[in-house]
């Protein structure tokens, strides 16, 4: 999904510090997909951004939390 922003001419930086996500329960993977899908749609529609930075962190041995940070340099 983030690659779609590259096709719009945005500079995208993605860092994945995560264990394999294929072990996530299906409903969690789907929720993560929908969240990123909405964020990408909002960036495209409203942000007028030129750069997007995203970081995904997940280490189940350390914490059960999956962390996703997405930041753009757009307005708002």
DSSP file (Angstrom, degrees, kcal/mol; ACC not computed):
  #  RESIDUE AA STRUCTURE BP1 BP2  ACC     N-H-->O    O-->H-N    N-H-->O    O-->H-N    TCO  KAPPA ALPHA  PHI   PSI    X-CA   Y-CA   Z-CA
    1    1 A X    >>        0   0    0      0, 0.0     3,-0.8     0, 0.0     4,-0.6   0.000 360.0 360.0 360.0 -39.4    0.0    0.0    0.0
    2    2 A X  H >>  +     0   0    0      1,-0.2     3,-1.0     2,-0.2     4,-0.8   0.834 360.0  63.7 -66.1 -30.1    2.8    2.4    0.8
    3    3 A X  H 3> S+     0   0    0      1,-0.3     4,-1.3     2,-0.2     3,-0.5   0.807  90.2  67.6 -62.7 -27.8    4.3    1.7   -2.7
    4    4 A X  H <> S+     0   0    0     -3,-0.8     4,-0.7     1,-0.2    -1,-0.3   0.852  94.8  56.8 -58.9 -33.7    1.1    3.2   -4.1
    5    5 A X  H X<>S+     0   0    0     -3,-1.0     5,-2.1    -4,-0.6     3,-0.6   0.838  99.3  58.9 -68.0 -31.7    2.3    6.6   -2.7
    6    6 A X  H ><5S+     0   0    0     -4,-0.8     3,-1.8    -3,-0.5    -1,-0.2   0.879 100.5  56.0 -63.1 -36.5    5.5    6.2   -4.7
    7    7 A X  H 3<5S+     0   0    0     -4,-1.3    -1,-0.2     1,-0.3    -2,-0.2   0.743 102.2  57.1 -67.4 -21.6    3.5    6.1   -7.9
    8    8 A X  T <<5S-     0   0    0     -4,-0.7    -1,-0.3    -3,-0.6    -2,-0.2   0.396 126.8-102.1 -87.0   2.7    1.9    9.4   -6.9
    9    9 A X  T < 5S+     0   0    0     -3,-1.8     2,-0.2     1,-0.3    -3,-0.2   0.537  76.2 139.6  91.0   7.5    5.4   10.9   -6.7
   10   10 A X      < -     0   0    0     -5,-2.1     2,-0.6    41,-0.0    -1,-0.3  -0.580  55.4-122.9 -84.5 148.7    5.8   10.8   -3.0
   11   11 A X  E     -a   51   0A   0     39,-2.8    41,-2.8    -2,-0.2     2,-0.5  -0.821  33.3-164.7 -88.4 121.9    9.1    9.9   -1.3
   12   12 A X  E     -a   52   0A   0     -2,-0.6     2,-0.5    39,-0.2    41,-0.2  -0.938  13.7-171.6-118.1 128.4    8.4    6.9    1.0
   13   13 A X  E     -a   53   0A   0     39,-2.7    41,-3.0    -2,-0.5     2,-0.5  -0.980  11.1-176.8-116.7 122.5   10.7    5.7    3.7
   14   14 A X  E     -a   54   0A   0     -2,-0.5     2,-0.5    39,-0.2    41,-0.2  -0.979   8.5-173.9-126.0 128.8    9.7    2.4    5.3
   15   15 A X  E     -a   55   0A   0     39,-2.3    41,-2.6    -2,-0.5     2,-0.6  -0.984   5.3-165.5-120.4 126.1   11.4    0.7    8.2
   16   16 A X  E     +a   56   0A   0     -2,-0.5     2,-0.4    39,-0.2    41,-0.2  -0.938  17.3 167.3-115.2 112.8   10.3   -2.8    9.4
   17   17 A X  E     +a   57   0A   0     39,-3.5    41,-2.1    -2,-0.6     2,-0.4  -0.621  44.1 121.4-114.7  67.0   11.5   -3.9   12.7
   18   18 A X  E     -a   58   0A   0     -2,-0.4    41,-0.2    39,-0.3     3,-0.1  -0.957  64.6-118.9-138.9 147.5    9.1   -6.8   13.0
   19   19 A X  S    S-     0   0    0     39,-2.4    -2,-0.0    -2,-0.4    40,-0.0  -0.322  70.0 -61.4 -67.1 164.3    9.0  -10.5   13.4
   20   20 A X    >   -     0   0    0      1,-0.2     3,-0.9     2,-0.1    -1,-0.2  -0.298  47.2-150.2 -53.5 128.5    7.3  -12.3   10.5
   21   21 A X  G >  S+     0   0    0      1,-0.2     3,-1.8     2,-0.1    -1,-0.2   0.537  81.4  86.9 -82.2  -6.0    3.7  -11.0   10.3
   22   22 A X  G 3  S+     0   0    0      1,-0.3    -1,-0.2     7,-0.0    -2,-0.1   0.655  82.3  62.6 -68.3 -12.1    2.4  -14.2    8.9
   23   23 A X  G <  S+     0   0    0     -3,-0.9    -1,-0.3     2,-0.1    -2,-0.1   0.501  79.9 106.5 -89.2  -4.3    2.0  -15.5   12.5
   24   24 A X  S <  S-     0   0    0     -3,-1.8    -3,-0.0     1,-0.1     5,-0.0  -0.451  86.4 -97.1 -69.1 145.9   -0.5  -12.7   13.3
   25   25 A X    >>  -     0   0    0      1,-0.1     4,-2.2    -2,-0.1     3,-0.8  -0.362  35.8-115.1 -58.9 146.1   -4.1  -13.8   13.7
   26   26 A X  H 3> S+     0   0    0      1,-0.3     4,-2.4     2,-0.2     5,-0.2   0.862 114.7  53.8 -54.8 -41.2   -6.0  -13.2   10.5
   27   27 A X  H 3> S+     0   0    0      1,-0.2     4,-1.9     2,-0.2    -1,-0.3   0.841 108.8  49.2 -67.1 -31.2   -8.3  -10.7   12.1
   28   28 A X  H <> S+     0   0    0     -3,-0.8     4,-2.6     2,-0.2    -2,-0.2   0.912 110.5  50.1 -72.1 -42.8   -5.3   -8.6   13.3
   29   29 A X  H  X S+     0   0    0     -4,-2.2     4,-2.3     1,-0.2    -2,-0.2   0.901 111.1  49.3 -60.2 -41.2   -3.7   -8.7    9.9
   30   30 A X  H  X S+     0   0    0     -4,-2.4     4,-2.5    -5,-0.2    -1,-0.2   0.905 110.7  49.7 -65.8 -41.5   -6.9   -7.5    8.3
   31   31 A X  H  X S+     0   0    0     -4,-1.9     4,-2.3     2,-0.2    -2,-0.2   0.911 110.8  50.0 -63.9 -41.4   -7.2   -4.7   10.8
   32   32 A X  H  X S+     0   0    0     -4,-2.6     4,-2.4     1,-0.2     5,-0.2   0.925 110.6  50.1 -61.4 -44.7   -3.7   -3.6   10.2
   33   33 A X  H  X S+     0   0    0     -4,-2.3     4,-2.6     1,-0.2    -2,-0.2   0.922 111.0  48.5 -59.0 -45.9   -4.3   -3.7    6.4
   34   34 A X  H  X S+     0   0    0     -4,-2.5     4,-2.2     2,-0.2    -1,-0.2   0.876 110.2  51.5 -65.3 -38.1   -7.4   -1.5    6.8
   35   35 A X  H  X S+     0   0    0     -4,-2.3     4,-2.3     2,-0.2    -1,-0.2   0.945 113.5  43.7 -63.5 -47.7   -5.7    1.0    9.0
   36   36 A X  H  X S+     0   0    0     -4,-2.4     4,-2.7     1,-0.2     5,-0.2   0.892 111.2  55.6 -65.3 -38.5   -2.8    1.4    6.5
   37   37 A X  H  X S+     0   0    0     -4,-2.6     4,-2.1    -5,-0.2    -1,-0.2   0.918 110.5  44.6 -59.1 -44.3   -5.3    1.5    3.7
   38   38 A X  H  X S+     0   0    0     -4,-2.2     4,-2.5     2,-0.2    -2,-0.2   0.893 112.3  51.7 -68.6 -40.1   -7.2    4.4    5.3
   39   39 A X  H  X S+     0   0    0     -4,-2.3     4,-2.5     2,-0.2    -2,-0.2   0.922 110.8  48.1 -62.3 -43.9   -3.9    6.3    6.2
   40   40 A X  H  X S+     0   0    0     -4,-2.7     4,-2.5     1,-0.2    -2,-0.2   0.919 111.4  50.5 -62.8 -43.1   -2.8    6.0    2.6
   41   41 A X  H  X S+     0   0    0     -4,-2.1     4,-2.3    -5,-0.2    -2,-0.2   0.908 111.6  47.9 -61.3 -42.1   -6.1    7.3    1.3
   42   42 A X  H  X>S+     0   0    0     -4,-2.5     4,-2.8     2,-0.2     5,-1.0   0.891 110.8  50.5 -67.5 -39.6   -6.0   10.2    3.7
   43   43 A X  I  X>S+     0   0    0     -4,-2.5     5,-0.7     3,-0.2     4,-0.7   0.935 114.3  45.0 -62.4 -45.1   -2.5   11.1    2.7
   44   44 A X  I  <5S+     0   0    0     -4,-2.5    -2,-0.2    -5,-0.2    -1,-0.2   0.899 121.6  37.3 -64.0 -41.1   -3.4   11.0   -1.0
   45   45 A X  I  <5S+     0   0    0     -4,-2.3    -2,-0.2    -5,-0.2    -1,-0.2   0.848 133.8   9.4 -83.6 -36.4   -6.6   13.0   -0.6
   46   46 A X  I  <5S+     0   0    0     -4,-2.8    29,-0.2    -5,-0.2    -3,-0.2   0.732 107.5  69.9-120.1 -29.5   -5.8   15.6    2.1
   47   47 A X  I  << -     0   0    0     -5,-1.0    28,-2.8    -4,-0.7    -3,-0.1   0.794  65.1-152.8 -76.9 -30.1   -2.2   15.9    3.1
   48   48 A X      < +     0   0    0     -5,-0.7     2,-0.1    26,-0.2    -4,-0.1   0.902  41.2 168.5  54.3  40.4   -0.5   17.4    0.0
   49   49 A X        -     0   0    0     -6,-0.5    -1,-0.2     1,-0.1     3,-0.1  -0.400  39.8-170.0 -84.2 158.5    2.6   15.6    1.2
   50   50 A X  S    S+     0   0    0      1,-0.3   -39,-2.8    -2,-0.1     2,-0.4   0.510  77.0  38.4-116.0 -19.2    5.9   15.1   -0.6
   51   51 A X  E     -a   11   0A   0    -41,-0.2    22,-1.6     2,-0.0     2,-0.4  -0.989  59.0-171.3-136.7 143.9    7.4   12.6    2.0
   52   52 A X  E     -aB  12  72A   0    -41,-2.8   -39,-2.7    -2,-0.4     2,-0.4  -1.000   4.0-166.3-133.1 133.4    6.0    9.8    4.1
   53   53 A X  E     +aB  13  71A   0     18,-3.3    18,-2.9    -2,-0.4     2,-0.4  -0.978  10.9 179.4-119.5 132.4    7.9    7.9    6.8
   54   54 A X  E     -aB  14  70A   0    -41,-3.0   -39,-2.3    -2,-0.4     2,-0.4  -0.986   8.1-174.3-134.1 143.1    6.5    4.7    8.2
   55   55 A X  E     -aB  15  69A   0     14,-2.5    14,-2.7    -2,-0.4     2,-0.5  -0.993   5.1-166.4-139.2 130.5    7.8    2.3   10.8
   56   56 A X  E     -aB  16  68A   0    -41,-2.6   -39,-3.5    -2,-0.4     2,-0.4  -0.974  10.9-178.0-117.6 123.9    6.4   -1.0   11.8
   57   57 A X  E     +aB  17  67A   0     10,-3.0    10,-3.2    -2,-0.5     2,-0.3  -0.983  12.7 151.9-126.3 130.6    7.7   -2.6   15.0
   58   58 A X  E     +aB  18  66A   0    -41,-2.1   -39,-2.4    -2,-0.4     2,-0.3  -0.825   7.0 160.6-160.1 116.8    6.7   -6.0   16.4
   59   59 A X    >>  -     0   0    0      6,-0.5     4,-2.7     4,-0.4     3,-1.8  -0.808  15.6-169.6-136.1  93.6    8.6   -8.4   18.6
   60   60 A X  T 34 S+     0   0    0     -2,-0.3    -1,-0.1     1,-0.3     5,-0.0   0.733  87.1  60.6 -60.7 -22.0    6.3  -10.8   20.3
   61   61 A X  T 34 S+     0   0    0      1,-0.1    -1,-0.3    -3,-0.1     3,-0.1   0.788 115.7  33.9 -71.7 -26.2    9.1  -12.0   22.6
   62   62 A X  T <4 S-     0   0    0     -3,-1.8     2,-0.3     1,-0.4    -2,-0.2   0.846 135.2 -11.1 -94.1 -42.6    9.4   -8.5   23.9
   63   63 A X     <  -     0   0    0     -4,-2.7    -1,-0.4     2,-0.1    -4,-0.4  -0.986  51.0-129.3-159.3 147.5    5.8   -7.2   23.8
   64   64 A X  S    S+     0   0    0     -2,-0.3     2,-0.3    -3,-0.1    -4,-0.1   0.517  79.1 106.4 -78.3  -2.1    2.4   -8.3   22.4
   65   65 A X        -     0   0    0     -6,-0.2    -6,-0.5    -5,-0.0     2,-0.5  -0.581  58.0-154.2 -84.3 137.3    2.0   -4.9   20.9
   66   66 A X  E     -B   58   0A   0     -2,-0.3     2,-0.5    -8,-0.1    -8,-0.2  -0.940  17.1-157.4-103.5 127.5    2.4   -4.2   17.2
   67   67 A X  E     -B   57   0A   0    -10,-3.2   -10,-3.0    -2,-0.5     2,-0.5  -0.920  13.6-178.8-115.6 131.2    3.4   -0.6   16.6
   68   68 A X  E     -B   56   0A   0     -2,-0.5     2,-0.5   -12,-0.2   -12,-0.2  -0.991   2.2-175.8-128.0 123.4    2.8    1.3   13.4
   69   69 A X  E     +B   55   0A   0    -14,-2.7   -14,-2.5    -2,-0.5     2,-0.4  -0.978   3.4 177.3-118.8 127.6    4.0    4.9   13.0
   70   70 A X  E     +B   54   0A   0     -2,-0.5     2,-0.4   -16,-0.2   -16,-0.2  -0.995   4.3 172.6-131.5 129.2    3.2    6.9    9.8
   71   71 A X  E     -B   53   0A   0    -18,-2.9   -18,-3.3    -2,-0.4     2,-0.3  -0.990   6.4-174.0-135.2 139.9    4.2   10.5    9.4
   72   72 A X  E     -B   52   0A   0     -2,-0.4   -20,-0.2   -20,-0.2    -2,-0.0  -0.875  31.0-128.2-129.0 166.1    4.0   12.8    6.4
   73   73 A X  S    S+     0   0    0    -22,-1.6   -21,-0.1    -2,-0.3    -2,-0.0   0.101  71.0 116.4 -99.2  22.3    5.2   16.3    5.8
   74   74 A X  S    S-     0   0    0    -23,-0.2   -26,-0.2     1,-0.2     2,-0.1  -0.020  72.9 -73.4 -81.0-172.8    1.8   17.5    4.5
   75   75 A X              0   0    0    -28,-2.8    -1,-0.2     1,-0.2   -26,-0.1  -0.459 360.0 360.0 -81.1 153.8   -0.6   20.0    5.8
   76   76 A X              0   0    0     -2,-0.1    -1,-0.2     0, 0.0   -29,-0.1   0.454 360.0 360.0  86.9 360.0   -2.7   19.5    8.9
